[in-house]
Amino acid sequence: MGWIFRKSINMGPLRWNLSRRGLGWSVGRKGLRYSQGASGRRYVTIGAGGLYYRHPIGGPPAQTGRQTASPTTLHPALAPAPAPSTSTKPVPSAPPVQRAPMTAQEVADLITEAQQPFRWDFTAAVAAAVIALAALVQGGIGAGIVTAVVGGVIAIVVRQVERHRRAVVIDCSGLSAAERSTAIRIHGPVRCMGTVQGLWAMPPIAPGTTSTDVDTRAIASVGDNEPPWVVTDINTPNIVCRHWHACFLPHGLLLLINGHATVTPYRDLHISGLEVLVDDTLPPPEADVVTPGRCRYGQVTITTPAMSVRLILSRVDVAKQCVGDLVAAIKDMRAIAP
């Protein structure tokens, strides 16, 4: 039998656990603790009287299994593979393995997975409530308050850990100068849509479907806020509304609808525009009022193979200019990355 070495150092609610495998720690009080072992595994432990429930959170920081979304692992979404080295130096016997660029579908699947609700075990939540109630009954109000505070701190820590684990980082550093320049041309007309006084978005529809119902339009805005759990290393324009969220990445359009993400390369994107008559009793000052309560607006339609989204702009000339600039920029992008 081998020797086992373990020592605990208590510092109030914080406990350090020193063993032969390394250093671990835990925080909380008897019956409710959040801990991380020397291997990196994280747990929430609750219980009393010899009956405990331990709920694992995430996994160790370094794993070689299935790829998960983490800020420490950049996902080169559709980025070109690194160019082979032309150096005449001898090649090392064990060169580092380079991961191939991810496809649009793989990036979309990661983002969709990140949108799912937090997987907080209902049993753990019930057990935590029972522990807090028991502390209140046996230890009084003070013990109940302390238990509730510790539980709240653990919940915040768990949520931050989950946010860190879920974040999908899209690396755009591999873009060529031509791709970066063309991406900026695509971003220009998108940001221009946000300069009008009235910008609305329609619910998504299937490609090829026509709909003239504008009563379901929602106010839209153009900004730099990326979809939840998505981080990029380049500024991207985003169209945000109640119905959907569109993020114009350098590699393609990221469209998030009801928690489901799709990434469409620009070569598969179709942009069109037209004039529409909209009943609007309170139009913005710049609107083209045809008759009292009826205005002429511009519509921009963005169509992917799976979905079409529409924007209503209060200025027809801006809508036409944006459509023309987007079509020209996407045409150049197709020539660069066919």
GUNUFI-146686 format. One record per residue (C-alpha): residue number from 1; residue in one letter; x, y, z. Coordinates in steps of 0.25 Angstrom, whole numbers. Layout:
N
k:r:px:py:pz
NUM:a:X:Y:Z
...
% end
This chain:
338
k:r:px:py:pz
1:m:0:0:0
2:g:6:14:-4
3:w:6:26:5
4:i:-5:36:4
5:f:-2:50:8
6:r:-13:61:10
7:k:-14:73:18
8:s:-25:83:19
9:i:-23:98:23
10:n:-36:105:27
11:m:-37:120:25
12:g:-51:123:30
13:p:-61:119:18
14:l:-48:116:9
15:r:-41:103:11
16:w:-28:99:4
17:n:-26:84:1
18:l:-11:80:-1
19:s:-8:66:-6
20:r:2:58:-14
21:r:-6:61:-27
22:g:-5:76:-24
23:l:-13:88:-18
24:g:-28:88:-18
25:w:-38:98:-11
26:s:-52:99:-6
27:v:-61:110:-1
28:g:-74:110:7
29:r:-79:104:20
30:k:-82:90:25
31:g:-94:85:17
32:l:-91:93:5
33:r:-78:95:-2
34:y:-72:99:-16
35:s:-59:92:-18
36:q:-48:89:-29
37:g:-38:78:-27
38:a:-24:77:-31
39:s:-27:71:-45
40:g:-36:83:-48
41:r:-50:76:-46
42:r:-60:85:-40
43:y:-72:81:-31
44:v:-83:86:-23
45:t:-85:78:-10
46:i:-97:79:-2
47:g:-103:70:9
48:a:-103:67:24
49:g:-103:56:34
50:g:-95:46:26
51:l:-103:48:13
52:y:-97:57:2
53:y:-99:60:-12
54:r:-88:64:-21
55:h:-91:71:-34
56:p:-79:72:-45
57:i:-78:85:-52
58:g:-70:84:-65
59:g:-58:76:-66
60:p:-43:78:-64
61:p:-36:90:-71
62:a:-28:81:-81
63:q:-35:70:-88
64:t:-32:63:-101
65:g:-46:58:-104
66:r:-58:65:-111
67:q:-55:79:-114
68:t:-63:89:-106
69:a:-65:104:-107
70:s:-55:111:-98
71:p:-49:125:-99
72:t:-35:118:-98
73:t:-38:110:-111
74:l:-39:119:-123
75:h:-48:113:-134
76:p:-43:118:-147
77:a:-57:118:-154
78:l:-55:117:-169
79:a:-41:123:-168
80:p:-31:119:-178
81:a:-21:108:-174
82:p:-7:113:-170
83:a:2:114:-182
84:p:13:103:-183
85:s:27:107:-178
86:t:37:110:-189
87:s:49:110:-180
88:t:60:101:-183
89:k:63:97:-168
90:p:61:83:-165
91:v:47:79:-161
92:p:46:74:-146
93:s:43:60:-144
94:a:30:63:-136
95:p:24:75:-142
96:p:12:81:-135
97:v:-2:77:-140
98:q:-10:88:-146
99:r:-25:87:-146
100:a:-32:89:-159
101:p:-41:101:-160
102:m:-55:98:-156
103:t:-67:98:-165
104:a:-78:108:-165
105:q:-87:96:-160
106:e:-78:93:-148
107:v:-77:107:-144
108:a:-92:108:-144
109:d:-94:95:-136
110:l:-85:101:-125
111:i:-92:114:-125
112:t:-106:107:-124
113:e:-101:98:-113
114:a:-96:110:-105
115:q:-110:116:-106
116:q:-116:105:-98
117:p:-121:107:-84
118:f:-112:105:-72
119:r:-112:90:-68
120:w:-114:92:-54
121:d:-118:79:-47
122:f:-132:81:-41
123:t:-128:71:-30
124:a:-116:80:-26
125:a:-125:92:-25
126:v:-136:84:-17
127:a:-125:79:-8
128:a:-119:93:-6
129:a:-133:98:-2
130:v:-134:87:8
131:i:-120:89:14
132:a:-123:104:15
133:l:-137:101:22
134:a:-130:91:32
135:a:-120:102:35
136:l:-130:112:38
137:v:-138:102:47
138:q:-126:97:55
139:g:-117:109:55
140:g:-126:120:55
141:i:-127:132:45
142:g:-112:135:45
143:a:-109:121:40
144:g:-120:122:30
145:i:-115:135:25
146:v:-100:130:24
147:t:-105:118:17
148:a:-113:126:7
149:v:-101:135:4
150:v:-92:124:2
151:g:-101:117:-7
152:g:-103:130:-15
153:v:-88:132:-16
154:i:-87:118:-21
155:a:-98:120:-32
156:i:-90:133:-37
157:v:-77:125:-38
158:v:-84:113:-45
159:r:-90:123:-55
160:q:-77:130:-58
161:v:-70:117:-60
162:e:-81:113:-69
163:r:-80:126:-77
164:h:-65:123:-78
165:r:-68:109:-83
166:r:-78:113:-93
167:a:-72:125:-100
168:v:-69:122:-115
169:v:-57:130:-119
170:i:-56:132:-134
171:d:-42:135:-139
172:c:-41:144:-151
173:s:-26:146:-151
174:g:-24:137:-163
175:l:-31:147:-172
176:s:-23:152:-184
177:a:-22:167:-187
178:a:-32:165:-199
179:e:-43:158:-190
180:r:-41:168:-179
181:s:-43:180:-189
182:t:-55:173:-195
183:a:-61:170:-181
184:i:-60:185:-178
185:r:-68:188:-190
186:i:-79:178:-186
187:h:-79:185:-172
188:g:-81:199:-178
189:p:-95:198:-184
190:v:-100:189:-172
191:r:-96:201:-162
192:c:-102:211:-172
193:m:-116:204:-169
194:g:-115:209:-155
195:t:-114:223:-159
196:v:-129:224:-163
197:q:-139:229:-153
198:g:-148:217:-155
199:l:-142:203:-155
200:w:-151:191:-153
201:a:-150:176:-155
202:m:-160:166:-160
203:p:-161:151:-155
204:p:-153:141:-163
205:i:-159:134:-174
206:a:-156:122:-183
207:p:-148:125:-196
208:g:-157:128:-208
209:t:-169:132:-199
210:t:-175:146:-200
211:s:-182:153:-189
212:t:-188:167:-188
213:d:-192:167:-174
214:v:-184:178:-167
215:d:-192:178:-154
216:t:-183:168:-148
217:r:-171:177:-150
218:a:-162:180:-138
219:i:-152:191:-136
220:a:-138:188:-140
221:s:-124:194:-137
222:v:-110:193:-143
223:g:-99:192:-133
224:d:-86:184:-129
225:n:-93:175:-119
226:e:-90:160:-123
227:p:-100:149:-121
228:p:-99:143:-107
229:w:-87:134:-104
230:v:-80:138:-117
231:v:-67:146:-117
232:t:-59:151:-129
233:d:-45:158:-130
234:i:-51:168:-140
235:n:-62:178:-140
236:t:-74:173:-146
237:p:-87:180:-149
238:n:-100:173:-143
239:i:-115:175:-146
240:v:-123:172:-134
241:c:-138:171:-133
242:r:-148:163:-125
243:h:-149:153:-136
244:w:-135:150:-140
245:h:-120:154:-138
246:a:-111:155:-150
247:c:-96:157:-149
248:f:-88:160:-161
249:l:-75:152:-159
250:p:-63:154:-169
251:h:-66:139:-174
252:g:-81:140:-175
253:l:-94:143:-168
254:l:-97:138:-154
255:l:-112:137:-153
256:l:-118:134:-139
257:i:-133:130:-138
258:n:-140:125:-126
259:g:-126:119:-121
260:h:-123:113:-134
261:a:-111:118:-141
262:t:-107:117:-156
263:v:-94:122:-163
264:t:-96:125:-177
265:p:-84:128:-186
266:y:-86:141:-194
267:r:-85:133:-207
268:d:-98:126:-203
269:l:-105:139:-199
270:h:-115:147:-207
271:i:-118:162:-205
272:s:-130:169:-211
273:g:-139:181:-209
274:l:-152:188:-213
275:e:-162:199:-209
276:v:-173:196:-200
277:l:-185:204:-195
278:v:-187:203:-180
279:d:-199:208:-171
280:d:-192:217:-161
281:t:-200:227:-153
282:l:-187:232:-146
283:p:-176:232:-157
284:p:-163:238:-154
285:p:-160:252:-160
286:e:-152:247:-171
287:a:-163:237:-176
288:d:-169:239:-190
289:v:-184:240:-187
290:v:-192:237:-199
291:t:-206:239:-192
292:p:-209:242:-177
293:g:-205:229:-170
294:r:-199:223:-181
295:c:-184:223:-185
296:r:-174:219:-195
297:y:-162:211:-189
298:g:-151:203:-194
299:q:-149:188:-191
300:v:-136:180:-191
301:t:-137:165:-192
302:i:-126:156:-188
303:t:-128:142:-192
304:t:-120:129:-188
305:p:-122:115:-193
306:a:-131:112:-181
307:m:-137:126:-177
308:s:-141:140:-182
309:v:-140:152:-173
310:r:-146:166:-176
311:l:-143:180:-172
312:i:-152:192:-174
313:l:-145:205:-175
314:s:-152:219:-174
315:r:-144:224:-185
316:v:-145:218:-199
317:d:-132:224:-204
318:v:-124:218:-193
319:a:-130:204:-195
320:k:-126:205:-210
321:q:-112:209:-207
322:c:-110:199:-196
323:v:-115:188:-206
324:g:-106:192:-217
325:d:-93:193:-208
326:l:-96:180:-202
327:v:-98:173:-215
328:a:-85:179:-221
329:a:-77:175:-208
330:i:-82:161:-208
331:k:-79:159:-222
332:d:-64:163:-219
333:m:-64:154:-208
334:r:-69:142:-217
335:a:-57:145:-226
336:i:-47:144:-214
337:a:-53:132:-207
338:p:-62:125:-218
% end
